[in-house]
Amino acid sequence: MFPLGSVLFPHAPLALRIFEPRYLTMLGRLLDEEDPQFGVVLIERGPEAGGGDQRSSLGTMARLAQVQVGKDDIFVLAVGDQRVRVDTWLDDDPHPVAEVTPLEALTWDDALSPLRTEAESIVRRVLGKADVVGLAPYDPNIELSEDPVESAWQLAAIAPLGELDRFTLLQATTLGGLLRQVIDMTLDIEPVLGGGDGTSGPFSGM
């Protein structure tokens, strides 16, 4: 398990710089696996490095995609897979270890297509405004998957939201509910970012 200060969504990328000995050990073990995966959960309280953190009980499996060895650390690219519920945290070995239960994947209904289109339009618009003030986590024109389930999760991932909102999205029980929450939360943050022309918002005049 890899507790982080950020939420990982299914079908979203995860870039990591690994330097702690315990996670270097974990990576070495993963590379011996045929299908290397590790769980990512949000740290609710405490630092990412050094241990002693309080962790959420819901997370996402990450499938290892690429490893690049640096001078003093290792860079890893992974992709979010299925969500999991943490049943029990075990003793560190030396990295965090847990027993988890996979959650059922959310299912698509073609009736959700207009809602997904609306969510994408709103997220891209608000990302554009966030980009003006230097707060966009992703390029507003980033490509999304053509698969509707994957793209719904990717919209949750690229929306310019705080980690607590993102964790709420991770707990969605239906795709329709996920898309509606993405829309509502993104619209809630839009006024904070101003008009998107650089003339209003909390950073104007600075």
PASEBA-1860 file (N, C-alpha, C; in nm, 3 decimals):
! residues 206
1> MFPLGSVL> 0.084/-0.119/0.000/0.000/0.000/0.000/0.088/0.124/0.000 ~ 0.035/0.230/-0.064/0.110/0.355/-0.075/0.017/0.470/-0.035 ~ 0.014/0.510/0.092/-0.068/0.625/0.133/-0.010/0.753/0.075 ~ -0.099/0.839/0.023/-0.057/0.965/-0.039/-0.146/1.080/0.009 ~ -0.098/1.200/-0.013/-0.177/1.318/0.020/-0.273/1.356/-0.090 ~ -0.295/1.268/-0.186/-0.386/1.295/-0.296/-0.463/1.169/-0.330 ~ -0.578/1.188/-0.395/-0.666/1.077/-0.432/-0.629/1.025/-0.570 ~ -0.628/0.896/-0.585/-0.612/0.834/-0.717/-0.746/0.778/-0.761
9> FPHAPLAL> -0.787/0.814/-0.883/-0.912/0.763/-0.939/-0.883/0.648/-1.035 ~ -0.980/0.559/-1.053/-0.965/0.458/-1.159/-0.942/0.524/-1.294 ~ -0.853/0.466/-1.373/-0.824/0.510/-1.511/-0.754/0.646/-1.517 ~ -0.698/0.690/-1.405/-0.622/0.815/-1.402/-0.474/0.784/-1.381 ~ -0.385/0.866/-1.434/-0.241/0.841/-1.419/-0.191/0.883/-1.281 ~ -0.085/0.819/-1.239/-0.020/0.852/-1.112/0.131/0.852/-1.134 ~ 0.193/0.967/-1.112/0.339/0.979/-1.122/0.397/0.990/-0.981 ~ 0.496/0.908/-0.952/0.557/0.906/-0.819/0.708/0.916/-0.829
17> RIFEPRYL> 0.765/0.987/-0.734/0.911/0.987/-0.715/0.937/0.910/-0.586 ~ 0.998/0.795/-0.598/1.019/0.707/-0.483/1.163/0.717/-0.435 ~ 1.178/0.750/-0.306/1.312/0.763/-0.250/1.324/0.702/-0.110 ~ 1.209/0.682/-0.041/1.215/0.621/0.091/1.253/0.475/0.079 ~ 1.344/0.426/0.164/1.387/0.285/0.155/1.271/0.186/0.160 ~ 1.167/0.215/0.241/1.056/0.118/0.253/0.980/0.104/0.122 ~ 0.966/0.217/0.048/0.894/0.208/-0.079/0.984/0.157/-0.192 ~ 1.115/0.177/-0.177/1.206/0.115/-0.273/1.200/-0.037/-0.258
25> TMLGRLLD> 1.186/-0.084/-0.135/1.169/-0.228/-0.112/1.038/-0.276/-0.174 ~ 0.931/-0.198/-0.154/0.802/-0.234/-0.211/0.811/-0.242/-0.363 ~ 0.877/-0.144/-0.425/0.890/-0.143/-0.571/0.967/-0.265/-0.619 ~ 1.074/-0.301/-0.549/1.150/-0.418/-0.587/1.066/-0.543/-0.584 ~ 0.980/-0.555/-0.484/0.891/-0.671/-0.475/0.788/-0.669/-0.588 ~ 0.738/-0.551/-0.619/0.639/-0.540/-0.726/0.697/-0.583/-0.860 ~ 0.821/-0.548/-0.884/0.882/-0.579/-1.013/0.903/-0.729/-1.033 ~ 0.890/-0.805/-0.924/0.896/-0.951/-0.937/0.760/-1.012/-0.972
33> EEDPQFGV> 0.656/-0.929/-0.969/0.521/-0.978/-0.996/0.491/-0.974/-1.145 ~ 0.404/-1.065/-1.189/0.364/-1.068/-1.330/0.275/-0.949/-1.364 ~ 0.188/-0.910/-1.271/0.100/-0.795/-1.291/0.114/-0.704/-1.168 ~ 0.218/-0.620/-1.165/0.248/-0.543/-1.043/0.144/-0.434/-1.016 ~ 0.081/-0.444/-0.899/-0.017/-0.345/-0.857/0.004/-0.314/-0.709 ~ -0.030/-0.192/-0.669/-0.025/-0.154/-0.529/-0.145/-0.063/-0.501 ~ -0.186/-0.061/-0.375/-0.301/0.020/-0.338/-0.261/0.161/-0.298 ~ -0.344/0.257/-0.337/-0.322/0.398/-0.300/-0.442/0.446/-0.219
41> VLIERGPE> -0.415/0.500/-0.101/-0.521/0.556/-0.017/-0.482/0.698/0.022 ~ -0.582/0.779/0.051/-0.559/0.918/0.091/-0.515/0.923/0.237 ~ -0.411/1.001/0.264/-0.371/1.029/0.402/-0.465/1.135/0.458 ~ -0.538/1.099/0.562/-0.632/1.193/0.622/-0.563/1.290/0.716 ~ -0.454/1.245/0.777/-0.379/1.332/0.866/-0.237/1.279/0.876 ~ -0.139/1.372/0.876/0.000/1.332/0.888/0.075/1.349/0.757 ~ 0.209/1.333/0.760/0.292/1.354/0.641/0.296/1.232/0.550 ~ 0.336/1.255/0.424/0.351/1.142/0.331/0.475/1.061/0.364
49> AGGGDQRS> 0.581/1.130/0.404/0.707/1.062/0.431/0.724/1.034/0.580 ~ 0.783/0.921/0.611/0.821/0.893/0.748/0.725/0.810/0.828 ~ 0.601/0.793/0.783/0.504/0.713/0.856/0.429/0.794/0.960 ~ 0.351/0.725/1.044/0.274/0.791/1.148/0.149/0.861/1.098 ~ 0.105/0.829/0.978/-0.010/0.895/0.918/-0.139/0.822/0.951 ~ -0.252/0.894/0.936/-0.384/0.833/0.947/-0.440/0.819/0.806 ~ -0.488/0.700/0.772/-0.522/0.669/0.633/-0.670/0.642/0.616 ~ -0.720/0.675/0.497/-0.859/0.646/0.465/-0.878/0.497/0.441
57> SLGTMARL> -1.002/0.453/0.447/-1.031/0.311/0.431/-1.079/0.276/0.290 ~ -1.077/0.374/0.201/-1.116/0.350/0.062/-1.003/0.398/-0.028 ~ -0.966/0.317/-0.125/-0.856/0.356/-0.213/-0.873/0.296/-0.351 ~ -0.765/0.301/-0.426/-0.765/0.255/-0.565/-0.638/0.176/-0.590 ~ -0.651/0.065/-0.657/-0.533/-0.009/-0.699/-0.466/0.065/-0.814 ~ -0.334/0.063/-0.815/-0.256/0.128/-0.921/-0.173/0.023/-0.991 ~ -0.185/0.017/-1.122/-0.109/-0.081/-1.200/0.019/-0.015/-1.251 ~ 0.130/-0.074/-1.218/0.261/-0.020/-1.256/0.275/-0.022/-1.408
65> AQVQVGKD> 0.312/0.094/-1.465/0.322/0.103/-1.611/0.464/0.132/-1.659 ~ 0.539/0.210/-1.580/0.673/0.250/-1.625/0.759/0.282/-1.505 ~ 0.886/0.245/-1.513/0.981/0.273/-1.405/1.107/0.332/-1.467 ~ 1.153/0.443/-1.411/1.275/0.507/-1.459/1.368/0.530/-1.340 ~ 1.488/0.478/-1.348/1.584/0.486/-1.238/1.665/0.614/-1.249 ~ 1.665/0.694/-1.141/1.745/0.815/-1.135/1.868/0.794/-1.049 ~ 1.940/0.902/-1.022/2.063/0.891/-0.945/2.036/0.852/-0.800 ~ 1.939/0.921/-0.738/1.911/0.898/-0.596/1.769/0.850/-0.571
73> DIFVLAVG> 1.692/0.834/-0.676/1.553/0.794/-0.658/1.503/0.723/-0.784 ~ 1.377/0.684/-0.780/1.316/0.614/-0.893/1.184/0.682/-0.926 ~ 1.160/0.706/-1.053/1.035/0.766/-1.098/0.944/0.656/-1.152 ~ 0.820/0.660/-1.106/0.723/0.556/-1.141/0.600/0.618/-1.203 ~ 0.550/0.556/-1.307/0.422/0.593/-1.366/0.328/0.474/-1.351 ~ 0.212/0.500/-1.291/0.112/0.394/-1.273/-0.023/0.447/-1.320 ~ -0.120/0.357/-1.332/-0.255/0.394/-1.375/-0.355/0.334/-1.278 ~ -0.452/0.416/-1.236/-0.554/0.370/-1.143/-0.638/0.258/-1.203
81> DQRVRVDT> -0.668/0.158/-1.121/-0.746/0.044/-1.166/-0.875/0.038/-1.082 ~ -0.906/-0.072/-1.021/-1.030/-0.085/-0.946/-1.018/-0.023/-0.807 ~ -1.132/0.020/-0.754/-1.136/0.071/-0.617/-1.138/-0.045/-0.518 ~ -1.084/-0.020/-0.401/-1.080/-0.123/-0.298/-1.116/-0.063/-0.162 ~ -1.173/-0.146/-0.077/-1.198/-0.110/0.062/-1.092/-0.176/0.149 ~ -1.031/-0.098/0.237/-0.931/-0.153/0.328/-1.004/-0.220/0.444 ~ -0.983/-0.349/0.459/-1.045/-0.424/0.568/-0.959/-0.419/0.694 ~ -0.829/-0.439/0.677/-0.738/-0.442/0.791/-0.601/-0.391/0.751
89> WLDDDPHP> -0.546/-0.301/0.832/-0.407/-0.261/0.814/-0.320/-0.357/0.890 ~ -0.221/-0.413/0.823/-0.127/-0.507/0.885/0.000/-0.433/0.927 ~ 0.089/-0.503/0.993/0.216/-0.442/1.031/0.297/-0.408/0.907 ~ 0.365/-0.294/0.912/0.451/-0.254/0.800/0.557/-0.361/0.774 ~ 0.593/-0.378/0.643/0.679/-0.492/0.606/0.782/-0.459/0.497 ~ 0.866/-0.359/0.503/0.867/-0.245/0.595/0.769/-0.134/0.551 ~ 0.710/-0.152/0.431/0.614/-0.056/0.377/0.474/-0.091/0.428 ~ 0.378/0.001/0.417/0.241/-0.030/0.460/0.183/-0.149/0.385
97> VAEVTPLE> 0.108/-0.231/0.456/0.046/-0.351/0.400/-0.096/-0.359/0.453 ~ -0.190/-0.401/0.370/-0.329/-0.410/0.414/-0.399/-0.525/0.343 ~ -0.504/-0.573/0.407/-0.597/-0.666/0.343/-0.710/-0.582/0.286 ~ -0.741/-0.602/0.158/-0.841/-0.518/0.091/-0.945/-0.604/0.021 ~ -1.062/-0.543/-0.002/-1.169/-0.607/-0.078/-1.201/-0.520/-0.200 ~ -1.195/-0.576/-0.320/-1.228/-0.497/-0.440/-1.375/-0.456/-0.439 ~ -1.401/-0.334/-0.487/-1.538/-0.287/-0.502/-1.585/-0.311/-0.645 ~ -1.714/-0.331/-0.661/-1.768/-0.352/-0.795/-1.748/-0.229/-0.881
105> ALTWDDAL> -1.713/-0.252/-1.007/-1.697/-0.141/-1.099/-1.833/-0.077/-1.128 ~ -1.835/0.055/-1.146/-1.959/0.124/-1.181/-1.995/0.092/-1.326 ~ -2.123/0.085/-1.352/-2.169/0.045/-1.486/-2.228/0.163/-1.562 ~ -2.214/0.155/-1.693/-2.258/0.262/-1.782/-2.398/0.235/-1.836 ~ -2.473/0.344/-1.853/-2.604/0.340/-1.919/-2.602/0.451/-2.023 ~ -2.640/0.418/-2.147/-2.634/0.518/-2.254/-2.720/0.640/-2.224 ~ -2.817/0.626/-2.135/-2.900/0.741/-2.097/-2.818/0.848/-2.025 ~ -2.698/0.812/-1.979/-2.612/0.907/-1.909/-2.528/0.993/-2.004
113> SPLRTEAE> -2.536/0.965/-2.134/-2.451/1.036/-2.230/-2.465/1.188/-2.222 ~ -2.588/1.244/-2.217/-2.599/1.391/-2.206/-2.536/1.445/-2.077 ~ -2.548/1.370/-1.968/-2.490/1.414/-1.841/-2.338/1.412/-1.849 ~ -2.284/1.310/-1.912/-2.138/1.303/-1.927/-2.087/1.416/-2.015 ~ -2.162/1.447/-2.122/-2.124/1.558/-2.210/-2.127/1.691/-2.135 ~ -2.231/1.709/-2.054/-2.242/1.832/-1.974/-2.126/1.842/-1.874 ~ -2.094/1.731/-1.810/-1.985/1.731/-1.712/-1.853/1.767/-1.779 ~ -1.828/1.711/-1.896/-1.703/1.742/-1.966/-1.696/1.889/-2.004
121> SIVRRVLG> -1.807/1.944/-2.053/-1.810/2.085/-2.092/-1.779/2.175/-1.973 ~ -1.840/2.145/-1.859/-1.820/2.229/-1.740/-1.678/2.215/-1.687 ~ -1.629/2.092/-1.679/-1.494/2.071/-1.626/-1.391/2.140/-1.713 ~ -1.403/2.129/-1.845/-1.306/2.193/-1.934/-1.315/2.345/-1.924 ~ -1.436/2.398/-1.912/-1.453/2.544/-1.899/-1.387/2.595/-1.771 ~ -1.412/2.527/-1.661/-1.357/2.572/-1.534/-1.206/2.546/-1.528 ~ -1.159/2.440/-1.590/-1.015/2.418/-1.602/-0.949/2.534/-1.676 ~ -1.017/2.585/-1.779/-0.964/2.699/-1.853/-0.949/2.821/-1.763
129> KADVVGLA> -1.047/2.844/-1.677/-1.039/2.957/-1.584/-0.929/2.934/-1.481 ~ -0.917/2.810/-1.436/-0.810/2.779/-1.341/-0.673/2.797/-1.406 ~ -0.665/2.768/-1.536/-0.540/2.782/-1.609/-0.496/2.928/-1.615 ~ -0.591/3.019/-1.627/-0.560/3.163/-1.634/-0.489/3.210/-1.507 ~ -0.531/3.156/-1.393/-0.472/3.200/-1.265/-0.365/3.102/-1.215 ~ -0.324/3.010/-1.302/-0.215/2.920/-1.268/-0.251/2.811/-1.170 ~ -0.379/2.772/-1.167/-0.422/2.671/-1.070/-0.478/2.546/-1.137 ~ -0.459/2.534/-1.267/-0.514/2.416/-1.337/-0.425/2.295/-1.316
137> PYDPNIEL> -0.479/2.186/-1.263/-0.398/2.066/-1.244/-0.370/1.993/-1.375 ~ -0.453/2.021/-1.477/-0.437/1.958/-1.608/-0.464/2.060/-1.717 ~ -0.412/2.033/-1.837/-0.442/2.114/-1.954/-0.592/2.104/-1.982 ~ -0.659/2.219/-2.003/-0.804/2.215/-2.032/-0.839/2.133/-2.155 ~ -0.743/2.113/-2.245/-0.769/2.038/-2.368/-0.718/1.894/-2.362 ~ -0.691/1.845/-2.242/-0.639/1.710/-2.228/-0.735/1.608/-2.289 ~ -0.678/1.506/-2.353/-0.760/1.402/-2.414/-0.813/1.306/-2.308 ~ -0.936/1.264/-2.326/-0.996/1.165/-2.237/-1.022/1.036/-2.315
145> SEDPVESA> -1.041/0.930/-2.242/-1.070/0.801/-2.304/-1.203/0.806/-2.378 ~ -1.214/0.727/-2.484/-1.340/0.715/-2.554/-1.438/0.623/-2.481 ~ -1.388/0.545/-2.388/-1.475/0.460/-2.308/-1.549/0.547/-2.207 ~ -1.682/0.540/-2.201/-1.758/0.632/-2.116/-1.732/0.615/-1.966 ~ -1.710/0.492/-1.921/-1.681/0.471/-1.779/-1.545/0.530/-1.745 ~ -1.446/0.501/-1.828/-1.313/0.554/-1.804/-1.313/0.707/-1.806 ~ -1.382/0.765/-1.904/-1.381/0.911/-1.916/-1.455/0.977/-1.800 ~ -1.556/0.911/-1.745/-1.627/0.968/-1.630/-1.532/0.980/-1.510
153> WQLAAIAP> -1.454/0.876/-1.486/-1.356/0.882/-1.377/-1.246/0.984/-1.409 ~ -1.208/0.992/-1.535/-1.103/1.088/-1.572/-1.151/1.232/-1.554 ~ -1.280/1.257/-1.577/-1.334/1.391/-1.551/-1.325/1.423/-1.402 ~ -1.352/1.324/-1.318/-1.337/1.345/-1.174/-1.192/1.377/-1.141 ~ -1.100/1.312/-1.211/-0.957/1.330/-1.183/-0.906/1.467/-1.225 ~ -0.954/1.520/-1.337/-0.898/1.646/-1.388/-0.972/1.769/-1.336 ~ -1.089/1.752/-1.276/-1.162/1.867/-1.222/-1.076/1.937/-1.115 ~ -1.071/2.071/-1.116/-0.985/2.145/-1.022/-1.046/2.153/-0.882
161> LGELDRFT> -1.043/2.042/-0.811/-1.107/2.032/-0.681/-1.005/1.999/-0.573 ~ -1.043/2.023/-0.447/-0.960/1.985/-0.335/-0.968/1.837/-0.308 ~ -0.875/1.787/-0.227/-0.867/1.643/-0.205/-0.987/1.587/-0.130 ~ -1.048/1.664/-0.041/-1.166/1.614/0.029/-1.283/1.596/-0.067 ~ -1.299/1.691/-0.159/-1.403/1.676/-0.262/-1.372/1.557/-0.351 ~ -1.246/1.540/-0.385/-1.207/1.428/-0.470/-1.232/1.295/-0.399 ~ -1.208/1.292/-0.269/-1.235/1.168/-0.194/-1.384/1.139/-0.191 ~ -1.467/1.244/-0.183/-1.612/1.224/-0.190/-1.651/1.162/-0.324
169> LLQATTLG> -1.589/1.211/-0.432/-1.617/1.155/-0.565/-1.575/1.009/-0.573 ~ -1.464/0.975/-0.510/-1.416/0.838/-0.514/-1.516/0.741/-0.452 ~ -1.600/0.791/-0.363/-1.697/0.707/-0.294/-1.827/0.688/-0.372 ~ -1.836/0.740/-0.494/-1.959/0.732/-0.573/-2.005/0.588/-0.589 ~ -2.137/0.569/-0.584/-2.193/0.434/-0.597/-2.257/0.410/-0.734 ~ -2.277/0.516/-0.812/-2.328/0.504/-0.949/-2.254/0.604/-1.036 ~ -2.249/0.576/-1.166/-2.185/0.671/-1.258/-2.266/0.799/-1.269 ~ -2.400/0.786/-1.265/-2.483/0.905/-1.269/-2.457/0.995/-1.150
177> GLLRQVID> -2.446/0.934/-1.032/-2.416/1.012/-0.912/-2.279/1.076/-0.920 ~ -2.181/1.003/-0.974/-2.046/1.057/-0.991/-2.049/1.181/-1.080 ~ -2.114/1.169/-1.196/-2.117/1.281/-1.290/-2.190/1.402/-1.233 ~ -2.299/1.378/-1.162/-2.372/1.491/-1.102/-2.287/1.561/-0.996 ~ -2.214/1.484/-0.917/-2.127/1.544/-0.816/-2.012/1.620/-0.880 ~ -1.957/1.566/-0.988/-1.852/1.638/-1.061/-1.903/1.772/-1.108 ~ -2.023/1.772/-1.165/-2.083/1.898/-1.212/-2.104/1.995/-1.097 ~ -2.168/1.949/-0.990/-2.200/2.037/-0.879/-2.075/2.094/-0.812
185> MTLDIEPV> -1.976/2.009/-0.787/-1.855/2.055/-0.720/-1.775/2.149/-0.807 ~ -1.771/2.122/-0.937/-1.696/2.208/-1.029/-1.764/2.343/-1.042 ~ -1.896/2.344/-1.049/-1.968/2.471/-1.054/-1.949/2.550/-0.925 ~ -1.939/2.480/-0.813/-1.918/2.549/-0.685/-1.784/2.621/-0.680 ~ -1.681/2.564/-0.744/-1.548/2.624/-0.740/-1.532/2.732/-0.846 ~ -1.618/2.733/-0.947/-1.601/2.827/-1.059/-1.600/2.973/-1.016 ~ -1.690/3.020/-0.928/-1.687/3.162/-0.890/-1.557/3.205/-0.823 ~ -1.491/3.113/-0.756/-1.365/3.145/-0.689/-1.256/3.179/-0.790
193> LGGGDGTS> -1.269/3.121/-0.910/-1.166/3.139/-1.012/-1.187/3.263/-1.097 ~ -1.301/3.330/-1.082/-1.326/3.452/-1.157/-1.376/3.425/-1.296 ~ -1.371/3.528/-1.378/-1.432/3.522/-1.511/-1.348/3.455/-1.616 ~ -1.223/3.420/-1.582/-1.139/3.351/-1.680/-1.070/3.444/-1.777 ~ -1.085/3.579/-1.757/-1.019/3.674/-1.847/-0.905/3.746/-1.778 ~ -0.873/3.702/-1.653/-0.763/3.763/-1.581/-0.800/3.892/-1.514 ~ -0.928/3.936/-1.520/-0.966/4.065/-1.464/-1.041/4.051/-1.332 ~ -1.072/3.928/-1.292/-1.142/3.908/-1.167/-1.092/3.782/-1.102
201> GPFSGM> -1.136/3.761/-0.977/-1.092/3.644/-0.905/-0.996/3.681/-0.796 ~ -0.958/3.584/-0.711/-0.879/3.613/-0.595/-0.735/3.656/-0.625 ~ -0.687/3.633/-0.748/-0.549/3.666/-0.779/-0.538/3.789/-0.870 ~ -0.650/3.851/-0.901/-0.644/3.968/-0.990/-0.577/4.083/-0.916 ~ -0.500/4.159/-0.990/-0.434/4.277/-0.934/-0.307/4.246/-0.860 ~ -0.265/4.119/-0.861/-0.144/4.083/-0.789/-0.024/4.091/-0.882
END
